[in-house]
Amino acid sequence: MTTEASRLPAIHTIFWDVGGVLLTNAWDRSERAAALEHFRLDEEEFQARHEMIVSSFERGKISLDEYLDRTVFYRNRSFNRDEFREYMFSLSQPMPDVLAFAHALADSGKYFMGTINNESRELNLYRIEKFGLREIFRLFVSSCFVGLRKPESGIYRLAIEITQINPQECCFIDDRALNLEVAAKMGIRTIEMQTLEQLRDELAKLGVKP
């Protein structure tokens, strides 16, 4: 019996989200909450300032120092900028089993591997270096590099245009449904990341194995 998946082109390219899939999130709600508690900052005041500039921060329009100037160090604090930055960076942790699986797919030589992720420049570069992501991925379509954010359709379109690969030959892995919905409308096959076992199974159904 011929299935719909078997009638579609084979997957040649795999795009991955980073935070929530390969690593913990860089500076999402839980990370911000941890920092606010650690440094005893006013949540409402911080969040109001954060929401006003987070788009510029993740698009690479302002630096981490500028972001901190506007959200934390607009008044005197009992801690310094280096302490806050160090704490921010320390919140990033790997998901070793998923990273190992992604590495195996990259090492197989069968797939073009890239990321499509929303992250600020300094945190993104730190995470790429710290967790050896250059050894896995050949392309980083990161919001801070391209000036676009998920779930804007433009960031997915850019990834397709750069690689010049048929969207149906691509798979995008993310842990957030909205990001996947937009990619799917462009013809990209999608998987909502829940567990490594589930991810392996769904990729295998698409014919993707190390």
N, CA, C and O atoms as a DFTB+ gen file, in Angstrom:
840 C
 N C O
     1  1       0.852      -1.201       0.000
     2  2       0.000       0.000       0.000
     3  2       0.886       1.249       0.000
     4  3       1.818       1.361       0.796
     5  1       0.584       2.174      -0.894
     6  2       1.372       3.400      -0.993
     7  2       0.843       4.436      -0.014
     8  3      -0.339       4.777      -0.047
     9  1       1.705       4.932       0.849
    10  2       1.300       5.953       1.813
    11  2       1.616       7.332       1.262
    12  3       2.382       7.480       0.310
    13  1       1.007       8.340       1.882
    14  2       1.271       9.723       1.456
    15  2       2.746      10.053       1.596
    16  3       3.324      10.706       0.726
    17  1       3.376       9.595       2.715
    18  2       4.791       9.897       2.949
    19  2       5.663       9.296       1.865
    20  3       6.648       9.907       1.449
    21  1       5.308       8.087       1.396
    22  2       6.140       7.429       0.395
    23  2       6.027       8.101      -0.965
    24  3       6.901       7.923      -1.813
    25  1       4.962       8.872      -1.187
    26  2       4.801       9.574      -2.459
    27  2       5.533      10.903      -2.477
    28  3       5.750      11.470      -3.548
    29  1       5.915      11.408      -1.323
    30  2       6.610      12.683      -1.233
    31  2       8.105      12.501      -1.482
    32  3       8.632      11.401      -1.311
    33  1       8.793      13.574      -1.887
    34  2      10.238      13.471      -2.091
    35  2      10.966      13.095      -0.801
    36  3      10.475      13.364       0.295
    37  1      12.127      12.477      -0.936
    38  2      12.935      12.118       0.235
    39  2      13.441      13.378       0.926
    40  3      13.652      14.410       0.288
    41  1      13.631      13.279       2.236
    42  2      14.166      14.396       3.018
    43  2      15.673      14.483       2.818
    44  3      16.402      13.513       3.027
    45  1      16.126      15.672       2.405
    46  2      17.554      15.912       2.227
    47  2      18.105      16.956       3.196
    48  3      19.312      17.035       3.422
    49  1      17.203      17.754       3.760
    50  2      17.607      18.862       4.634
    51  2      16.797      18.822       5.922
    52  3      15.581      18.637       5.892
    53  1      17.474      18.995       7.050
    54  2      16.792      19.038       8.345
    55  2      17.146      20.349       9.035
    56  3      18.313      20.618       9.321
    57  1      16.130      21.156       9.296
    58  2      16.298      22.393      10.044
    59  2      15.839      22.146      11.484
    60  3      14.811      21.511      11.723
    61  1      16.602      22.647      12.414
    62  2      16.325      22.434      13.836
    63  2      16.150      23.765      14.554
    64  3      16.894      24.715      14.312
    65  1      15.161      23.825      15.435
    66  2      15.163      24.840      16.483
    67  2      16.288      24.473      17.450
    68  3      16.736      23.326      17.469
    69  1      16.744      25.424      18.243
    70  2      17.818      25.156      19.196
    71  2      17.266      25.089      20.619
    72  3      17.305      24.029      21.245
    73  1      16.757      26.200      21.134
    74  2      16.233      26.223      22.492
    75  2      14.977      25.389      22.640
    76  3      14.008      25.583      21.907
    77  1      14.989      24.459      23.587
    78  2      13.850      23.584      23.797
    79  2      13.915      22.304      22.996
    80  3      13.069      21.424      23.152
    81  1      14.926      22.192      22.130
    82  2      15.096      20.995      21.309
    83  2      16.481      20.387      21.539
    84  3      16.600      19.234      21.953
    85  1      17.514      21.165      21.267
    86  2      18.896      20.696      21.432
    87  2      19.514      21.156      22.747
    88  3      20.332      20.461      23.350
    89  1      19.102      22.342      23.171
    90  2      19.589      22.945      24.418
    91  2      18.379      23.468      25.184
    92  3      17.276      23.543      24.642
    93  1      18.593      23.826      26.439
    94  2      17.557      24.581      27.126
    95  2      17.398      25.929      26.427
    96  3      18.258      26.327      25.642
    97  1      16.330      26.613      26.701
    98  2      16.140      27.925      26.099
    99  2      17.222      28.889      26.582
   100  3      17.782      28.732      27.667
   101  1      17.498      29.885      25.749
   102  2      18.554      30.844      26.084
   103  2      18.059      31.913      27.050
   104  3      18.664      32.133      28.100
   105  1      16.962      32.579      26.698
   106  2      16.476      33.687      27.527
   107  2      14.966      33.790      27.387
   108  3      14.414      34.837      27.048
   109  1      14.319      32.660      27.663
   110  2      12.864      32.591      27.571
   111  2      12.264      32.880      28.949
   112  3      12.958      33.322      29.865
   113  1      10.984      32.626      29.073
   114  2      10.260      33.012      30.294
   115  2      10.862      32.412      31.563
   116  3      11.036      33.111      32.561
   117  1      11.181      31.109      31.524
   118  2      11.696      30.459      32.739
   119  2      13.086      30.962      33.091
   120  3      13.418      31.100      34.268
   121  1      13.911      31.240      32.066
   122  2      15.253      31.766      32.331
   123  2      15.182      33.179      32.896
   124  3      15.926      33.526      33.814
   125  1      14.295      33.981      32.352
   126  2      14.134      35.343      32.875
   127  2      13.620      35.300      34.312
   128  3      14.074      36.066      35.161
   129  1      12.675      34.403      34.579
   130  2      12.131      34.294      35.936
   131  2      13.218      33.894      36.931
   132  3      13.258      34.403      38.051
   133  1      14.091      32.986      36.522
   134  2      15.185      32.561      37.406
   135  2      16.120      33.730      37.705
   136  3      16.557      33.907      38.842
   137  1      16.423      34.525      36.679
   138  2      17.315      35.668      36.870
   139  2      16.674      36.734      37.752
   140  3      17.337      37.328      38.603
   141  1      15.389      36.971      37.546
   142  2      14.692      37.969      38.364
   143  2      14.702      37.568      39.830
   144  3      14.887      38.408      40.711
   145  1      14.503      36.288      40.087
   146  2      14.521      35.814      41.474
   147  2      15.931      35.879      42.049
   148  3      16.132      36.294      43.190
   149  1      16.906      35.461      41.238
   150  2      18.290      35.424      41.721
   151  2      18.789      36.824      42.084
   152  3      19.464      37.009      43.097
   153  1      18.450      37.807      41.245
   154  2      18.949      39.171      41.461
   155  2      17.910      40.074      42.130
   156  3      18.134      41.273      42.297
   157  1      16.781      39.491      42.507
   158  2      15.733      40.204      43.230
   159  2      15.283      41.472      42.494
   160  3      15.277      42.572      43.046
   161  1      14.912      41.274      41.245
   162  2      14.429      42.372      40.421
   163  2      12.903      42.363      40.395
   164  3      12.274      41.319      40.570
   165  1      12.326      43.521      40.179
   166  2      10.884      43.644      40.102
   167  2      10.390      43.056      38.776
   168  3      10.757      43.534      37.703
   169  1       9.562      42.025      38.859
   170  2       9.135      41.306      37.661
   171  2       8.309      42.176      36.717
   172  3       8.553      42.194      35.511
   173  1       7.349      42.884      37.256
   174  2       6.475      43.693      36.407
   175  2       7.252      44.781      35.683
   176  3       7.045      45.016      34.492
   177  1       8.132      45.431      36.395
   178  2       8.935      46.507      35.810
   179  2       9.870      45.961      34.736
   180  3       9.973      46.530      33.649
   181  1      10.549      44.863      35.039
   182  2      11.460      44.264      34.075
   183  2      10.705      43.800      32.838
   184  3      11.123      44.075      31.713
   185  1       9.594      43.098      33.042
   186  2       8.870      42.515      31.919
   187  2       8.343      43.583      30.974
   188  3       8.353      43.391      29.759
   189  1       7.887      44.698      31.512
   190  2       7.388      45.780      30.668
   191  2       8.499      46.315      29.770
   192  3       8.278      46.577      28.588
   193  1       9.689      46.474      30.333
   194  2      10.824      46.953      29.545
   195  2      11.281      45.892      28.537
   196  3      11.607      46.212      27.394
   197  1      11.301      44.633      28.972
   198  2      11.715      43.537      28.093
   199  2      10.827      43.455      26.859
   200  3      11.320      43.353      25.736
   201  1       9.518      43.500      27.073
   202  2       8.583      43.338      25.956
   203  2       8.744      44.451      24.923
   204  3       8.488      44.236      23.738
   205  1       9.161      45.623      25.355
   206  2       9.319      46.748      24.432
   207  2      10.504      46.569      23.492
   208  3      10.508      47.128      22.395
   209  1      11.510      45.800      23.903
   210  2      12.725      45.729      23.087
   211  2      13.152      44.318      22.707
   212  3      14.178      44.150      22.048
   213  1      12.390      43.295      23.106
   214  2      12.820      41.930      22.834
   215  2      12.918      41.653      21.336
   216  3      13.809      40.924      20.901
   217  1      12.015      42.225      20.546
   218  2      12.079      42.007      19.102
   219  2      13.389      42.545      18.531
   220  3      14.047      41.874      17.736
   221  1      13.761      43.751      18.937
   222  2      15.033      44.330      18.469
   223  2      16.218      43.514      18.958
   224  3      17.200      43.342      18.235
   225  1      16.128      43.012      20.179
   226  2      17.208      42.214      20.774
   227  2      17.410      40.921      19.988
   228  3      18.541      40.568      19.653
   229  1      16.325      40.218      19.694
   230  2      16.449      38.939      18.999
   231  2      16.709      39.102      17.508
   232  3      17.172      38.163      16.862
   233  1      16.421      40.271      16.952
   234  2      16.719      40.525      15.547
   235  2      18.141      41.040      15.341
   236  3      18.558      41.296      14.211
   237  1      18.878      41.188      16.430
   238  2      20.246      41.680      16.313
   239  2      20.346      43.179      16.107
   240  3      21.391      43.681      15.693
   241  1      19.268      43.901      16.392
   242  2      19.275      45.354      16.202
   243  2      19.931      46.087      17.371
   244  3      20.439      47.197      17.213
   245  1      19.916      45.452      18.553
   246  2      20.613      46.020      19.699
   247  2      21.471      44.925      20.323
   248  3      21.155      43.740      20.222
   249  1      22.552      45.333      20.963
   250  2      23.475      44.377      21.579
   251  2      22.960      43.945      22.947
   252  3      22.000      44.507      23.472
   253  1      23.614      42.941      23.508
   254  2      23.269      42.503      24.858
   255  2      23.479      43.636      25.854
   256  3      22.658      43.823      26.752
   257  1      24.554      44.388      25.715
   258  2      24.799      45.502      26.630
   259  2      23.685      46.550      26.539
   260  3      23.247      47.088      27.557
   261  1      23.234      46.833      25.324
   262  2      22.138      47.797      25.166
   263  2      20.856      47.251      25.788
   264  3      20.108      47.987      26.432
   265  1      20.609      45.975      25.594
   266  2      19.432      45.340      26.199
   267  2      19.485      45.468      27.718
   268  3      18.491      45.826      28.348
   269  1      20.638      45.176      28.301
   270  2      20.774      45.254      29.754
   271  2      20.681      46.692      30.254
   272  3      20.157      46.940      31.340
   273  1      21.187      47.638      29.465
   274  2      21.055      49.047      29.831
   275  2      19.589      49.423      30.023
   276  3      19.252      50.191      30.925
   277  1      18.728      48.885      29.179
   278  2      17.336      49.304      29.144
   279  2      16.437      48.474      30.058
   280  3      15.358      48.924      30.445
   281  1      16.874      47.272      30.401
   282  2      16.008      46.415      31.216
   283  2      16.471      46.250      32.657
   284  3      15.660      45.985      33.544
   285  1      17.781      46.406      32.896
   286  2      18.320      46.159      34.238
   287  2      19.106      47.342      34.771
   288  3      18.845      47.811      35.879
   289  1      20.066      47.831      33.997
   290  2      21.017      48.813      34.516
   291  2      20.667      50.256      34.166
   292  3      21.551      51.084      33.947
   293  1      19.380      50.546      34.117
   294  2      18.916      51.919      33.986
   295  2      18.919      52.613      35.356
   296  3      18.634      53.806      35.459
   297  1      19.246      51.846      36.402
   298  2      19.421      52.391      37.746
   299  2      20.565      51.626      38.419
   300  3      20.986      50.580      37.924
   301  1      21.048      52.123      39.500
   302  2      22.139      51.453      40.224
   303  2      21.650      50.133      40.811
   304  3      20.524      50.023      41.296
   305  1      22.532      49.132      40.753
   306  2      22.208      47.814      41.279
   307  2      23.284      47.373      42.263
   308  3      24.386      47.920      42.285
   309  1      22.949      46.381      43.071
   310  2      23.915      45.836      44.032
   311  2      24.836      44.812      43.379
   312  3      25.739      44.289      44.031
   313  1      24.619      44.521      42.105
   314  2      25.442      43.587      41.327
   315  2      25.885      44.307      40.061
   316  3      25.323      45.340      39.696
   317  1      26.887      43.762      39.402
   318  2      27.383      44.441      38.206
   319  2      26.974      43.697      36.929
   320  3      26.408      42.605      36.969
   321  1      27.280      44.326      35.815
   322  2      26.897      43.802      34.507
   323  2      27.511      42.432      34.227
   324  3      26.845      41.548      33.689
   325  1      28.783      42.258      34.593
   326  2      29.451      40.974      34.344
   327  2      28.787      39.842      35.117
   328  3      28.662      38.729      34.607
   329  1      28.362      40.120      36.340
   330  2      27.681      39.093      37.135
   331  2      26.368      38.681      36.481
   332  3      26.016      37.502      36.450
   333  1      25.652      39.672      35.961
   334  2      24.366      39.364      35.345
   335  2      24.567      38.591      34.050
   336  3      23.875      37.603      33.802
   337  1      25.503      39.030      33.228
   338  2      25.795      38.328      31.972
   339  2      26.215      36.882      32.237
   340  3      25.749      35.960      31.567
   341  1      27.096      36.694      33.217
   342  2      27.573      35.352      33.530
   343  2      26.419      34.448      33.955
   344  3      26.374      33.274      33.589
   345  1      25.498      34.995      34.722
   346  2      24.345      34.206      35.150
   347  2      23.460      33.873      33.950
   348  3      22.999      32.738      33.823
   349  1      23.220      34.834      33.080
   350  2      22.432      34.575      31.875
   351  2      23.015      33.410      31.084
   352  3      22.292      32.494      30.692
   353  1      24.320      33.449      30.853
   354  2      24.979      32.432      30.046
   355  2      24.937      31.071      30.749
   356  3      24.842      30.034      30.094
   357  1      25.008      31.080      32.076
   358  2      25.035      29.814      32.825
   359  2      23.723      29.057      32.735
   360  3      23.684      27.856      33.002
   361  1      22.653      29.737      32.365
   362  2      21.346      29.088      32.279
   363  2      21.243      28.142      31.086
   364  3      20.372      27.272      31.060
   365  1      22.120      28.304      30.100
   366  2      22.106      27.432      28.925
   367  2      22.735      26.088      29.262
   368  3      23.883      26.015      29.701
   369  1      21.966      25.030      29.049
   370  2      22.440      23.678      29.308
   371  2      22.096      22.780      28.118
   372  3      21.108      23.020      27.424
   373  1      22.906      21.752      27.883
   374  2      22.660      20.885      26.728
   375  2      21.596      19.834      27.004
   376  3      21.299      19.521      28.157
   377  1      21.034      19.301      25.945
   378  2      20.240      18.080      25.992
   379  2      21.097      17.015      25.302
   380  3      20.964      16.797      24.098
   381  1      21.975      16.352      26.060
   382  2      23.047      15.539      25.478
   383  2      22.569      14.465      24.511
   384  3      23.193      14.264      23.469
   385  1      21.486      13.775      24.825
   386  2      21.022      12.686      23.961
   387  2      20.538      13.212      22.611
   388  3      20.785      12.595      21.575
   389  1      19.850      14.349      22.628
   390  2      19.363      14.928      21.372
   391  2      20.533      15.472      20.559
   392  3      20.568      15.312      19.339
   393  1      21.483      16.109      21.223
   394  2      22.676      16.583      20.527
   395  2      23.436      15.429      19.880
   396  3      23.907      15.546      18.748
   397  1      23.554      14.321      20.597
   398  2      24.264      13.157      20.061
   399  2      23.537      12.608      18.831
   400  3      24.177      12.217      17.856
   401  1      22.218      12.579      18.876
   402  2      21.434      12.106      17.743
   403  2      21.610      13.036      16.543
   404  3      21.807      12.574      15.420
   405  1      21.539      14.337      16.780
   406  2      21.745      15.301      15.689
   407  2      23.142      15.151      15.100
   408  3      23.326      15.239      13.886
   409  1      24.120      14.926      15.966
   410  2      25.501      14.727      15.510
   411  2      25.587      13.493      14.618
   412  3      26.270      13.509      13.594
   413  1      24.893      12.422      15.010
   414  2      24.906      11.195      14.218
   415  2      24.287      11.418      12.840
   416  3      24.789      10.901      11.842
   417  1      23.207      12.181      12.783
   418  2      22.603      12.501      11.495
   419  2      23.564      13.310      10.621
   420  3      23.690      13.058       9.423
   421  1      24.241      14.285      11.239
   422  2      25.208      15.089      10.492
   423  2      26.365      14.228      10.001
   424  3      26.796      14.354       8.855
   425  1      26.868      13.349      10.875
   426  2      28.016      12.507      10.525
   427  2      27.687      11.503       9.434
   428  3      28.587      11.027       8.741
   429  1      26.407      11.172       9.269
   430  2      26.024      10.216       8.229
   431  2      26.301      10.748       6.832
   432  3      26.448       9.981       5.880
   433  1      26.370      12.076       6.718
   434  2      26.626      12.693       5.419
   435  2      25.429      12.680       4.484
   436  3      25.543      13.073       3.323
   437  1      24.281      12.232       4.979
   438  2      23.107      12.103       4.110
   439  2      22.221      13.346       4.106
   440  3      21.347      13.484       3.251
   441  1      22.446      14.250       5.062
   442  2      21.524      15.368       5.233
   443  2      22.266      16.690       5.382
   444  3      23.328      16.771       5.999
   445  1      21.666      17.723       4.792
   446  2      22.131      19.082       5.045
   447  2      21.463      19.527       6.338
   448  3      20.239      19.479       6.458
   449  1      22.259      19.958       7.298
   450  2      21.739      20.294       8.625
   451  2      21.871      21.797       8.884
   452  3      22.943      22.377       8.713
   453  1      20.769      22.412       9.297
   454  2      20.798      23.828       9.623
   455  2      19.873      24.132      10.794
   456  3      19.090      23.279      11.212
   457  1      19.963      25.336      11.315
   458  2      19.054      25.772      12.368
   459  2      18.153      26.887      11.847
   460  3      18.528      27.644      10.952
   461  1      16.971      26.968      12.420
   462  2      16.103      28.140      12.285
   463  2      15.679      28.465      13.711
   464  3      14.827      27.786      14.284
   465  1      16.276      29.501      14.278
   466  2      16.073      29.758      15.710
   467  2      16.026      31.240      16.025
   468  3      16.648      32.061      15.350
   469  1      15.271      31.562      17.069
   470  2      15.190      32.925      17.590
   471  2      16.157      33.058      18.757
   472  3      15.951      32.448      19.806
   473  1      17.200      33.842      18.584
   474  2      18.128      34.095      19.693
   475  2      18.859      35.406      19.475
   476  3      19.090      35.826      18.340
   477  1      19.220      36.047      20.580
   478  2      20.035      37.257      20.513
   479  2      21.469      36.878      20.145
   480  3      21.892      35.740      20.351
   481  1      22.206      37.832      19.604
   482  2      23.509      37.529      19.012
   483  2      24.515      36.960      20.012
   484  3      25.107      35.913      19.750
   485  1      24.717      37.609      21.123
   486  2      25.758      37.167      22.057
   487  2      25.439      35.796      22.649
   488  3      26.321      34.944      22.751
   489  1      24.209      35.586      23.031
   490  2      23.827      34.277      23.562
   491  2      23.909      33.201      22.487
   492  3      24.348      32.083      22.759
   493  1      23.493      33.528      21.278
   494  2      23.548      32.567      20.182
   495  2      24.995      32.147      19.896
   496  3      25.282      30.957      19.765
   497  1      25.893      33.112      19.800
   498  2      27.294      32.799      19.517
   499  2      27.920      32.001      20.659
   500  3      28.698      31.077      20.425
   501  1      27.577      32.360      21.890
   502  2      28.078      31.604      23.038
   503  2      27.628      30.153      22.965
   504  3      28.428      29.246      23.194
   505  1      26.357      29.924      22.649
   506  2      25.813      28.576      22.625
   507  2      26.377      27.760      21.454
   508  3      26.627      26.562      21.589
   509  1      26.571      28.409      20.321
   510  2      27.190      27.721      19.179
   511  2      28.575      27.217      19.559
   512  3      28.933      26.077      19.263
   513  1      29.350      28.074      20.215
   514  2      30.723      27.718      20.595
   515  2      30.744      26.726      21.754
   516  3      31.452      25.720      21.702
   517  1      29.976      27.006      22.789
   518  2      30.013      26.202      24.011
   519  2      29.594      24.758      23.765
   520  3      30.175      23.835      24.336
   521  1      28.595      24.561      22.920
   522  2      28.029      23.225      22.738
   523  2      28.388      22.592      21.393
   524  3      27.759      21.622      20.970
   525  1      29.398      23.143      20.728
   526  2      29.936      22.524      19.513
   527  2      28.948      22.432      18.368
   528  3      28.973      21.461      17.612
   529  1      28.079      23.419      18.223
   530  2      27.047      23.330      17.195
   531  2      27.607      23.453      15.780
   532  3      26.984      22.978      14.831
   533  1      28.768      24.080      15.622
   534  2      29.378      24.158      14.286
   535  2      29.779      22.785      13.756
   536  3      29.921      22.600      12.547
   537  1      29.962      21.821      14.664
   538  2      30.305      20.465      14.240
   539  2      29.089      19.725      13.682
   540  3      29.235      18.699      13.017
   541  1      27.904      20.239      13.952
   542  2      26.665      19.584      13.537
   543  2      26.021      20.312      12.366
   544  3      25.543      19.678      11.425
   545  1      26.006      21.640      12.420
   546  2      25.226      22.429      11.471
   547  2      26.108      23.218      10.508
   548  3      27.146      23.765      10.878
   549  1      25.651      23.253       9.260
   550  2      26.366      24.001       8.223
   551  2      25.773      25.383       8.009
   552  3      26.402      26.234       7.379
   553  1      24.584      25.617       8.520
   554  2      23.896      26.884       8.307
   555  2      23.138      27.272       9.569
   556  3      22.460      26.441      10.173
   557  1      23.256      28.549       9.970
   558  2      22.533      29.060      11.133
   559  2      21.629      30.207      10.679
   560  3      22.074      31.342      10.510
   561  1      20.359      29.884      10.489
   562  2      19.380      30.922      10.153
   563  2      18.815      31.422      11.484
   564  3      17.681      31.118      11.854
   565  1      19.627      32.183      12.176
   566  2      19.279      32.703      13.505
   567  2      18.698      34.103      13.362
   568  3      19.161      34.895      12.541
   569  1      17.694      34.398      14.155
   570  2      17.019      35.693      14.048
   571  2      17.990      36.856      14.148
   572  3      17.832      37.861      13.455
   573  1      18.997      36.724      15.008
   574  2      19.949      37.820      15.220
   575  2      20.849      38.047      14.001
   576  3      21.412      39.130      13.846
   577  1      20.988      37.039      13.138
   578  2      21.818      37.163      11.936
   579  2      21.009      37.660      10.743
   580  3      21.536      38.375       9.890
   581  1      19.735      37.288      10.679
   582  2      18.954      37.568       9.467
   583  2      17.892      38.646       9.665
   584  3      17.253      39.061       8.698
   585  1      17.690      39.109      10.905
   586  2      16.735      40.189      11.152
   587  2      15.284      39.779      11.034
   588  3      14.409      40.634      10.897
   589  1      15.010      38.471      11.086
   590  2      13.655      37.934      11.034
   591  2      13.475      36.972      12.193
   592  3      14.443      36.368      12.656
   593  1      12.236      36.822      12.669
   594  2      11.963      35.920      13.787
   595  2      10.859      34.938      13.418
   596  3       9.941      35.262      12.665
   597  1      10.970      33.727      13.968
   598  2       9.815      32.829      13.909
   599  2       8.698      33.436      14.767
   600  3       8.997      34.028      15.804
   601  1       7.442      33.314      14.381
   602  2       6.929      32.524      13.265
   603  2       6.704      33.318      11.986
   604  3       5.833      32.952      11.197
   605  1       7.448      34.382      11.752
   606  2       7.294      35.128      10.498
   607  2       7.641      34.215       9.319
   608  3       8.635      33.491       9.364
   609  1       6.836      34.253       8.288
   610  2       7.071      33.377       7.146
   611  2       8.403      33.678       6.465
   612  3       8.996      32.805       5.830
   613  1       8.865      34.913       6.601
   614  2      10.092      35.310       5.916
   615  2      11.324      34.523       6.335
   616  3      12.212      34.294       5.514
   617  1      11.397      34.104       7.597
   618  2      12.590      33.402       8.049
   619  2      12.658      31.997       7.439
   620  3      13.742      31.497       7.139
   621  1      11.497      31.369       7.261
   622  2      11.473      30.052       6.610
   623  2      11.757      30.190       5.111
   624  3      12.481      29.386       4.525
   625  1      11.176      31.220       4.511
   626  2      11.410      31.456       3.089
   627  2      12.900      31.714       2.827
   628  3      13.458      31.236       1.840
   629  1      13.524      32.467       3.717
   630  2      14.945      32.745       3.561
   631  2      15.767      31.458       3.635
   632  3      16.684      31.262       2.838
   633  1      15.443      30.583       4.586
   634  2      16.166      29.318       4.719
   635  2      16.055      28.491       3.450
   636  3      17.032      27.880       3.017
   637  1      14.860      28.466       2.848
   638  2      14.657      27.720       1.610
   639  2      15.407      28.367       0.453
   640  3      16.014      27.675      -0.365
   641  1      15.365      29.683       0.386
   642  2      16.036      30.387      -0.717
   643  2      17.549      30.257      -0.629
   644  3      18.221      30.136      -1.654
   645  1      18.088      30.281       0.577
   646  2      19.531      30.132       0.747
   647  2      19.985      28.738       0.328
   648  3      20.993      28.589      -0.363
   649  1      19.245      27.726       0.745
   650  2      19.647      26.342       0.454
   651  2      19.246      25.909      -0.944
   652  3      19.836      24.984      -1.503
   653  1      18.230      26.582      -1.525
   654  2      17.726      26.222      -2.848
   655  2      17.296      24.756      -2.897
   656  3      17.591      24.037      -3.852
   657  1      16.601      24.338      -1.857
   658  2      16.084      22.970      -1.773
   659  2      14.562      23.032      -1.736
   660  3      13.982      23.886      -1.066
   661  1      13.927      22.127      -2.455
   662  2      12.472      22.021      -2.464
   663  2      11.965      21.913      -1.022
   664  3      12.452      21.071      -0.268
   665  1      10.994      22.752      -0.623
   666  2      10.488      22.677       0.758
   667  2      10.044      21.267       1.166
   668  3      10.196      20.886       2.327
   669  1       9.497      20.488       0.220
   670  2       9.033      19.151       0.558
   671  2      10.192      18.189       0.841
   672  3       9.980      17.090       1.354
   673  1      11.413      18.606       0.506
   674  2      12.594      17.807       0.808
   675  2      13.233      18.238       2.126
   676  3      14.317      17.781       2.488
   677  1      12.539      19.128       2.836
   678  2      13.037      19.659       4.110
   679  2      12.127      19.238       5.259
   680  3      10.918      19.082       5.090
   681  1      12.729      19.059       6.419
   682  2      11.988      18.818       7.650
   683  2      12.435      19.846       8.682
   684  3      13.626      20.126       8.820
   685  1      11.473      20.401       9.400
   686  2      11.781      21.372      10.451
   687  2      11.306      20.830      11.784
   688  3      10.160      20.401      11.921
   689  1      12.200      20.853      12.772
   690  2      11.915      20.337      14.115
   691  2      11.864      21.504      15.090
   692  3      12.819      22.273      15.191
   693  1      10.761      21.638      15.801
   694  2      10.590      22.729      16.776
   695  2       9.716      22.199      17.907
   696  3       9.022      21.196      17.742
   697  1       9.749      22.868      19.044
   698  2       8.922      22.444      20.169
   699  2       7.676      23.305      20.329
   700  3       6.955      23.161      21.316
   701  1       7.409      24.199      19.376
   702  2       6.260      25.091      19.479
   703  2       5.394      24.975      18.229
   704  3       5.871      25.132      17.105
   705  1       4.120      24.698      18.450
   706  2       3.209      24.408      17.345
   707  2       3.092      25.555      16.349
   708  3       3.082      25.315      15.142
   709  1       3.006      26.788      16.822
   710  2       2.827      27.915      15.910
   711  2       3.984      28.028      14.932
   712  3       3.770      28.284      13.747
   713  1       5.208      27.841      15.413
   714  2       6.363      27.905      14.520
   715  2       6.281      26.847      13.430
   716  3       6.707      27.077      12.299
   717  1       5.732      25.687      13.773
   718  2       5.615      24.592      12.817
   719  2       4.482      24.831      11.827
   720  3       4.590      24.469      10.656
   721  1       3.402      25.437      12.293
   722  2       2.254      25.687      11.415
   723  2       2.642      26.564      10.231
   724  3       2.235      26.301       9.099
   725  1       3.420      27.595      10.489
   726  2       3.820      28.514       9.427
   727  2       4.752      27.811       8.439
   728  3       4.619      27.977       7.227
   729  1       5.689      27.032       8.960
   730  2       6.599      26.289       8.079
   731  2       5.833      25.290       7.226
   732  3       6.122      25.133       6.040
   733  1       4.857      24.614       7.824
   734  2       4.090      23.600       7.097
   735  2       3.308      24.213       5.940
   736  3       3.161      23.586       4.891
   737  1       2.808      25.425       6.121
   738  2       2.061      26.098       5.056
   739  2       2.940      26.372       3.840
   740  3       2.433      26.559       2.734
   741  1       4.247      26.396       4.043
   742  2       5.183      26.617       2.945
   743  2       5.610      25.301       2.300
   744  3       6.416      25.300       1.369
   745  1       5.076      24.186       2.787
   746  2       5.393      22.891       2.200
   747  2       6.482      22.128       2.918
   748  3       6.816      21.008       2.530
   749  1       7.047      22.722       3.968
   750  2       8.097      22.054       4.753
   751  2       7.430      21.003       5.642
   752  3       6.396      21.275       6.252
   753  1       8.008      19.824       5.717
   754  2       7.494      18.822       6.640
   755  2       7.985      19.129       8.051
   756  3       9.120      19.569       8.234
   757  1       7.149      18.901       9.030
   758  2       7.433      19.386      10.382
   759  2       7.243      18.291      11.419
   760  3       6.460      17.358      11.239
   761  1       7.990      18.436      12.515
   762  2       7.859      17.548      13.673
   763  2       7.879      18.414      14.926
   764  3       8.780      19.230      15.116
   765  1       6.877      18.228      15.777
   766  2       6.859      18.919      17.067
   767  2       7.627      18.072      18.074
   768  3       7.202      16.971      18.425
   769  1       8.750      18.588      18.532
   770  2       9.634      17.865      19.443
   771  2       8.991      17.686      20.812
   772  3       8.556      18.651      21.441
   773  1       8.938      16.435      21.261
   774  2       8.448      16.127      22.604
   775  2       9.507      15.334      23.370
   776  3       9.953      15.751      24.439
   777  1       9.899      14.201      22.819
   778  2      10.959      13.389      23.411
   779  2      11.883      12.913      22.300
   780  3      11.533      12.965      21.121
   781  1      13.051      12.454      22.682
   782  2      13.982      11.939      21.682
   783  2      13.413      10.700      20.996
   784  3      13.526      10.559      19.779
   785  1      12.807       9.811      21.760
   786  2      12.240       8.598      21.172
   787  2      11.160       8.942      20.147
   788  3      11.115       8.361      19.063
   789  1      10.299       9.883      20.498
   790  2       9.245      10.320      19.577
   791  2       9.849      10.960      18.328
   792  3       9.376      10.728      17.215
   793  1      10.899      11.771      18.518
   794  2      11.560      12.411      17.380
   795  2      12.167      11.368      16.446
   796  3      12.002      11.456      15.229
   797  1      12.861      10.388      17.002
   798  2      13.447       9.309      16.190
   799  2      12.369       8.600      15.366
   800  3      12.544       8.343      14.175
   801  1      11.248       8.290      16.033
   802  2      10.174       7.558      15.367
   803  2       9.588       8.363      14.218
   804  3       9.360       7.830      13.131
   805  1       9.344       9.652      14.459
   806  2       8.726      10.474      13.417
   807  2       9.680      10.732      12.261
   808  3       9.255      10.777      11.107
   809  1      10.958      10.901      12.554
   810  2      11.934      11.040      11.470
   811  2      12.053       9.742      10.673
   812  3      12.167       9.767       9.447
   813  1      12.024       8.616      11.372
   814  2      12.111       7.323      10.683
   815  2      10.938       7.150       9.711
   816  3      11.110       6.579       8.634
   817  1       9.746       7.638      10.083
   818  2       8.598       7.552       9.197
   819  2       8.805       8.376       7.919
   820  3       8.200       8.104       6.882
   821  1       9.666       9.378       8.021
   822  2      10.009      10.193       6.844
   823  2      11.236       9.637       6.111
   824  3      11.708      10.220       5.135
   825  1      11.738       8.507       6.598
   826  2      12.897       7.905       5.966
   827  2      14.219       8.460       6.432
   828  3      15.253       8.220       5.809
   829  1      14.194       9.213       7.542
   830  2      15.416       9.849       8.056
   831  2      16.010       9.013       9.173
   832  3      15.397       8.837      10.225
   833  1      17.207       8.499       8.937
   834  2      17.943       7.725       9.944
   835  2      19.430       8.031       9.786
   836  3      19.880       8.339       8.682
   837  1      20.212       7.948      10.891
   838  2      21.664       8.184      10.779
   839  2      22.314       7.219       9.794
   840  3      23.525       7.278       9.581
